[in-house]
Amino acid sequence: MAYFGDNLRRLMAAKNLTLNEVARRSGLDVRTVHGILNNPRARPHARTLHKLAQGLAVPVEELFQNPAALSTSAVARGTNPLIQRILKEQPELFDGWESADFHHLVQFSDRYNIQHPPELLQLVNSINRIRQLYPEILTILMSSYGTLFVKVVESFSAIVEKDQEIIP
């Protein structure tokens, strides 16, 4: 899987560069850079990737990095060894994860004192399911049922908070 757009976005943010600045520095058309940023299926030519890397002053390999692996490095250091183990053994479970997802993983694994792989995998799968549901949740929240949906979620949350137990 290629991560060109994600990596380009990450590098642009790290270097505080705009789309136009990246295009100018790399000698590429703004539409080309825009296409890489916004098309997850983009397959830029090797020549284009080399120009981008030169314009960003990074090795071309930076454009091929798995963003989830990069995000996990900060989280994995100093966290519980079980999280480190699952990250190493099953990195595909974390594809597309952002720092907030890793924050939730650490937060909930600490909160529920998760110490066994099946429990942690259940948590990871739950976070992935939530990520899949984001578009549907947003649609509901934006509809006339939004207020009702929030009340239902808040009610269930209060019940679960009292229970504070993960079901095996």
C-alpha positions, 0 to 999 in steps of 0.5 A: 500500500502506498502512503504518498498523500499521507506522507506528503501531508505529514512532511508539509506540516512538519516543514510548515509548507503550503501546496504552492510552496511544495509545487514551487520547490519541487518544480511540479504543477500545483495540480500534480501535488494536489492530486497526490495529496487528495487521491489515496490511489495516486501512483505518481511516477518515480520522477515525480516522487524524486522531485517531491523529495528534493523539494522537501529536502528529504530522502525519497524513502520518506514518501513510502513510510507507513504513517501508522508506524511513524505515529506509533513510534512516539506512542510505543516508547514508554508504553506498556510492552503489550501494546509494543508487541501487538504493534510489532506483530500485527502492524496492519491493524493500525493502518490509517491510524492517527495520533488520536487513535493511538492516544485512545488505545493507550488511554483505554488500555490503562483505564481498563488495566489490559494485560493480555493480548486478546483484551488488547486486540478487542480494544484495537478492533473496537477502535477500528470499528469506531473509525469505520462508523465515523461517517455514519455517526456524522450523518446521524449527527447532522440529521434531524435525529442528531439530538436524540442520538446524542442523548442515547449515546450519553445514556449508554455511556453513563451505564457503561461508565458505572460498569467499567468492565470489558466483556471478554 
